[in-house]
Amino acid sequence: MIAAVRLAWRLQRWELAFLIGGSLLLAAAAALVAWQTTVTVNGLDACRTDSVALSASCRSLAQWDNVLTTLSPIIQGATTVAPFVVGVLLGAPLVSREIEKRTAPIAWSLSLSRARWLAGRTLPLLVAIAIALLLLGQASEALIRAAPPGEPGFRYFAMHGPLVAVRAIAVFGIGVLVGLLMGRVLPAILVTGLVVVVLFIGLQLVRDQLMRAEATWVDEGSGDFSGVITYDAAFIDDATGKLVTYDEASRRFPEVFGVEGSGVPPGMTQVYLTTPPERYPLFVAREIGALAIVSVVVGGLALWVITWRRPDIG
């Protein structure tokens, strides 16, 4: 195992230093901003309880809060992109580089098993990716929880938690498989990127359909709607409990929707079609499960491909 780690480092030291090191630096930045955000929010709360005008220190604290508020979405966006960059640039060239340079056939002839050879190339990187991206996901979650409202939700999907690492592992596996099939570094990177884009667009479309299918009508006065995905709005007739669409309500009560109207017909309550926020962990778990299946499938295909692939192809 130690020999495999040394070999992985020697073959991809620059990619590992940049991508894994960059992920760890991003995790450290997220943790630092999360800590500073917590300290700053607590300090501003103390300033607001003071009836005296804001002191110079409180004004300075407010300016620092603006800086932190600007940094947070940048770090969260980078966390969303990191699994794709890390997975593609570490996975696609891993085997395709050796095939392209004609060193793979020599290694295959010396190895007792091609599958063992492939495992020796992939497992050290897989462990490094999992550790680095898990740390990044946890640091990003701490950042999300540090700022109000302090709860991960649908607007933070794939920006935190284990899903960050699972995405990277799935993309890495796809890259390894495509690299085995292509045998050229640049085409493998391009094709992996295309396959990953198609896969995740498909996952998003399925997720959106499930979210809409599981959405429920919620009274506007039932709670906070921040971070909730809303698909439609309508009214409930308080007397009959019947759902009344906006078009039907505007035909029946045109004066209510005029310039001076209240916007809500008499005897009705406005409702919104929303996906309940408590279902958010379920959608995260579903994508983790789907990507775990993808990882197992592409891993099995990679082991199958390497057993029949002719060394002189590529």
N, C-alpha and C positions, 0 to 999 in steps of 0.2 A: 504493500500500500504506500509506503514511504517513497519507494522507487517510482510508483505511478504519479505521486504528487510532484516529485522533482521533475519528471518528464513533462507533465502538464505545464509546469511553470516554465521550463526551458522552451517549450514549443509556443506558448502563448503568453509570455511574460509581459509584453507591452499591453496586450488586450486586457489581461487580468489586472495589471496595475491601474490602467485607465478606467475600466468598466467596474470591476469589483471595488477598487479603491475609491472611485467616484461615487459609487452607491453608498459606501460607508461614510464618506465625507458628507453626502447629502443627508444621511441619517443623523449624523452629528449636528448638522445645521438645523434639521427639524427639531431635534431634542433641545438645542440651545434656544431656538425661537419659542418653543413651547414653554420652556422655563421662564424666559423673559416675559412672555405674554401673561403667564400666571401672576408673576410679580407685578407687572404693570397694571393689570386689571384690578388687582387688590389695592394697589396704590391709588388708582383713580377712584375706586369706590370710597376710600378714606377721604379723598379730596372733595368728593361730592357731598359728604356728610358735614363738611365744614361750612358754616353759614357765611364765613368771611370770604372775600373775593379770592380767586385762585392765586396762590403764591407763585413765585418764579419756579420753584421746584415742581409744582403741579402742572404748570404750563409746559415745562420741559418734559414731564412725564407724558403729557398729551401728545407732544410732538413725536416722542419715541414710540408711542402707541400707533401713530400713523405709519411710521416706518415698519413696525412689526405687521400691521395690517396689510401693507403692501407686499411684504416678503412671504406671508403665509400662502396666498394662492399660487405664487411662483413655485414654492417648494412642493405644494400639493400637485401642481401640474407636472413638475419634473418627476415626482413619484409615480404618476400615472404613466408617463412615457418610459421610465427606466426599465420595466420588465421587457419591453419590446426591443429596446436598444441592446440591452445586455444579452437577451436570448438569441437575437439574430446574429450579432457580431461575434458571439462566442460559439454558437452552435453551428452555423452554416460553414465557417472555414475549418472547423476542427478536423474533419476527415477529408474534406474536399481538397485542402491544401496538400495533404500527404499523397493523395491520389494524383493531383496535378503535378507534383514534383517527382513522382514515380518512386517515392520511398515506401508507400503502403504495400506494394507487392513484396518487397524485401522483408518488411516486418511480418506480413502474413505468412511468408514461407518459413520464418524462424519461430513464429508463435505456435504453441500447441493447439490453440483454438482461436479462430477469428473473433468469436463472441467474447472470449476472455480479453483479447486485444482491444476490442471496442469498449468493453467495460472499463479497462484500465485507462483509456483515453477520456471517457465521459464521466465516470463517477467522481473523480476529484473536483472537476469543474461543477458538477451538479451539486455537490456538497457546498462548495464555495458560493455558488449562486443562491442556494437555499438560505444559508446563514446570513449573507449580506442583505438579501431582499426581505427576509423576515425582520431583521433589525430595522431596515428602512420602513417597512410597513408599520411596525410598532411605534417608531418615532413619529411617523406621520399621524398615527392615531392620537398620540399624546398631544400633537400640535392642534388637531381638530378639537379635542376635548378641552384644550386650554382656553379657547375663545368662546364667548357666548354664541349659540345656545349650549355648546359643550357636548352635543350628542351627535355621533355619526348618523347620517341618513342618506336618502337616495341621491342627494346632490353631491355626496362624497363617494359615490360608488367607485370601487377599485382604486381609491386614493389612500387606502390604509389597510392594516391588518394582514392576515395570511394570504389573502387573495393576490396581493402584490407578488409574493414569492411563487405562488402556484401558477400565475400567468407567465412568469419568467421561465419556470421549469417546462411548461408546455411549449412555449416558443422555442426554447433551447432544443427540446426533443424534435420538434419539427425541423429545425435547422440542421441537426445531425442527420436526419433521414434524407432531407433534400440534398445535403452535401454528398452523402453516399451515392445517391442516384445521379447527380449532375457531374461530380468529379472535377469541377472547376469552381474556384473561389467566388469570383464576381457573379457568374450566373446563379450560384447557389444562394448568395446573399439576396439577389434580386427576386428570385423565385420564392425564397422563404418569406421575404417581405410581402409578396403578393398573396401567398397562401395564408399568412397570418392576418392580413387585412380582411380577406374574404371570411375567414373563420370568425373573427371578432365582430364583424358587421353582422354575420348570421346570429351570433350569440346575442347581440344587442337587439336585433329584430325579434328574436324569440322572447327575450326578457321583456321588451316593451309590450308584446302581445299578452304575455302572462300578467303583467302589471295591470293592463287595461281590463283583462278578463276577471281579475280578482278585485277590481276597484269597487267601492261601495259609496252610496249617497250619504253625505254627512252634513248635518245642520251647521250653518256658518257660526253659530254660537257655541258649538260643542268643544272648541279648544283652539289652540294655536295651529295655524296652517303654514308656518314657516318651514321650508324644506320638504313639504308634502307635494307629491305629483298630482296635479289637478287636470282632469281630462274634459270636463264639461260642467255646466252650471244649469240649474233649473229651479223650480219651485215645488213645494209640497202644499196641497190644499189642506189646511188645518182641519176642516170639517170631515172630509172624506179620506184623507191620506193619499189621494191620487197625485201622481207626478205630473206636473204641468211644465211643458217646455217654454223657452223664452218666446218663440214665435207665437204659440197659442196664447200666452199671457199678454203679449203686446197687442194681439188682435182683440182680446176681451177687455183690456184696460189700457187703451192708447194714452190716456191722460197721465197715467202713472209713469210712463217712460218718456214724457216730454221734458222740456228744459227745467220746469219747476216741480217735476214729479219726484217721488221718493225712490222709484226704481223697484219697489216691492209691492205687488198688488195686495189689497186688503184681504185679510183672512188667509194669507199664504206665508210660508217661510222659505227663505232661499236656502238651497242645498247645493253641494258640490260633489261631483263624482271623483273620488280620490282613492289612491292606493294607501291603505292604512300604514302608518310609519312602523308599527310593531311587526310588520311582515318583512321589513328590510333585512334582518338577519337570515331569513329563509331564502331570499333571492341571492344573497352572498353565498350561502351554503350550496345552493343549486349550481351556481357558476363554478364554485370550487369542485363540486362533484363532476360536472361536465368536463372541466379541464383535466381532472385526474384521470378520467376515462381516456381523453385524448392523449395524455402523456403515456399511459400504459399501451395504447394501441400503436402509437408511433414508435415507442420503444421496442415492442414486439416486431413491428415491421422492419425496423433497423437491423435487428438481430437476424431476421429472415433474409433481408437483402444482402447482408455482408457474407452470408454463407454461400450464395450462388453467384455473387458478382465476380466477373472475370477480372483478374488483376490488371490486364492490359487495356481495359475499357476506361476512357476518361480523357 
